[in-house]
Amino acid sequence: MHGHSSHHIRPLEVHRGKLVLHGCGDFIDDYEGITGYEEYRDDLRPAHLATLEPDTGRLVALRIVPFRARRMRLWHAPPADTRWMSALLARITSGFRPPTGPSADGGITLRPEPGG
């Protein structure tokens, strides 16, 4: 399931073995420059790359590649921003083991909790 609208990182969850994404927003949008919401880090854009079991569609792993939006372009997020995103996901996400990362290429990996 994929939800959209909010333009900042929202919780992820596993429901009956299936991935649920909330608040994915737009990957690139025209909200840049609107002030007053900096704590939400709407400049960070996660690319969600799910690995699913072919027969059942159950989630095996979720790889997140963080990007930073600036001047209507996406750039790989620096390591400090990736660590911030990983810590946020660890706090607000349910049904996953703690995230691993950032990896050498800047990604974050989440795996469902057993029985999730």
C-alpha positions as CSV (number, residue, x, y, z in Angstrom):
1,M,0.0,0.0,0.0
2,H,1.3,3.4,-0.9
3,G,0.0,6.6,0.7
4,H,1.0,10.1,-0.3
5,S,0.4,13.8,0.5
6,S,2.6,14.9,3.4
7,H,6.0,16.0,2.2
8,H,8.1,14.7,5.1
9,I,9.2,11.3,6.4
10,R,6.3,9.4,8.0
11,P,6.2,6.0,9.7
12,L,6.6,2.7,7.8
13,E,4.8,-0.4,8.8
14,V,4.2,-4.1,8.0
15,H,0.6,-5.3,7.9
16,R,0.0,-9.0,7.4
17,G,3.5,-9.2,5.9
18,K,2.9,-6.4,3.4
19,L,4.6,-3.1,3.3
20,V,2.6,0.1,4.1
21,L,4.2,3.4,3.2
22,H,2.6,6.6,4.6
23,G,3.2,10.2,3.6
24,C,5.5,9.7,0.6
25,G,4.7,13.1,-0.9
26,D,6.2,14.0,-4.2
27,F,9.7,13.0,-5.0
28,I,10.3,16.5,-6.4
29,D,7.8,19.2,-5.6
30,D,7.4,23.0,-5.7
31,Y,7.3,23.5,-2.0
32,E,10.9,24.4,-1.7
33,G,11.4,27.7,0.2
34,I,8.3,27.5,2.3
35,T,9.5,28.2,5.9
36,G,8.3,27.2,9.3
37,Y,8.4,23.5,9.0
38,E,12.2,22.9,8.9
39,E,12.1,20.3,11.8
40,Y,10.2,17.9,9.4
41,R,13.1,17.9,7.0
42,D,11.0,18.1,3.9
43,D,14.2,18.5,2.0
44,L,15.0,14.8,2.5
45,R,13.3,12.4,0.0
46,P,13.5,8.7,0.6
47,A,13.5,6.3,-2.4
48,H,11.8,3.1,-1.2
49,L,13.1,-0.1,-2.8
50,A,11.2,-3.1,-1.6
51,T,12.3,-6.8,-2.0
52,L,9.3,-9.0,-2.0
53,E,8.8,-12.8,-2.0
54,P,7.7,-13.6,-5.6
55,D,4.9,-16.0,-4.7
56,T,3.3,-14.2,-1.8
57,G,4.3,-10.5,-2.1
58,R,5.5,-10.6,1.6
59,L,8.2,-8.1,2.4
60,V,11.7,-9.4,2.7
61,A,13.6,-6.2,3.0
62,L,13.2,-2.5,2.4
63,R,16.1,-0.5,1.2
64,I,15.8,3.3,1.5
65,V,18.1,5.6,-0.5
66,P,17.9,9.1,0.9
67,F,18.1,12.1,-1.4
68,R,18.1,15.8,-0.7
69,A,16.1,18.2,-2.8
70,R,17.5,21.5,-3.7
71,R,16.6,23.8,-6.6
72,M,14.2,21.3,-8.0
73,R,16.9,18.6,-8.3
74,L,17.7,15.6,-6.2
75,W,21.2,14.9,-4.8
76,H,22.3,12.0,-2.7
77,A,21.9,12.9,0.9
78,P,25.1,13.4,2.9
79,P,26.0,10.8,5.6
80,A,24.8,13.1,8.4
81,D,21.3,13.4,6.8
82,T,21.2,9.6,6.2
83,R,22.0,9.0,9.9
84,W,19.3,11.5,10.9
85,M,16.8,9.7,8.7
86,S,17.8,6.3,10.0
87,A,17.4,7.4,13.7
88,L,14.0,8.9,12.9
89,L,12.8,5.7,11.2
90,A,14.0,3.7,14.2
91,R,11.8,5.9,16.5
92,I,8.7,6.1,14.4
93,T,8.5,2.9,12.5
94,S,6.8,-0.4,13.7
95,G,7.1,-4.0,12.6
96,F,10.8,-3.7,11.6
97,R,14.1,-4.6,13.2
98,P,16.3,-1.6,13.8
99,P,17.6,-0.1,10.6
100,T,21.1,-0.8,9.3
101,G,23.1,1.8,7.6
102,P,24.1,4.0,6.1
103,S,25.8,1.4,3.9
104,A,28.9,2.3,1.8
105,D,26.6,3.6,-0.9
106,G,24.5,5.7,1.5
107,G,21.4,3.4,1.8
108,I,19.4,2.3,4.8
109,T,18.0,-1.3,5.1
110,L,15.0,-2.4,7.1
111,R,13.9,-5.9,7.6
112,P,10.6,-7.0,9.0
113,E,10.5,-8.4,12.5
114,P,10.0,-12.2,12.6
115,G,6.4,-13.1,12.2
116,G,5.6,-9.6,10.8
